[in-house]
């Protein structure tokens, strides 16, 4: 990423990063801005969904490798008072 390259440039050579100018894109009409925002949100949703799928796969692998984790008596002892309060 850009941040890593800047950090590496700064710490690799032990020189300070020189000032640079950030140019903004040309002004767009409202419709174009809304379409760009919609596209960005769609991409964000896709990344979140991919992250969730990865985490679910990782969880299933961990449970397959360590199935006894689900049956810890300490976990039941800790959760039991909360379950009793909910059911009451």
Secondary structure, DSSP 8 states (H G I E B T S, - for coil): -HHHHHHHHHHHHT---------------HHHHHHHHHHHHHHHHHHHHHHHHHHHHHHHHHHHH-GGGGG-HHHHHHHHHHHHHHH-
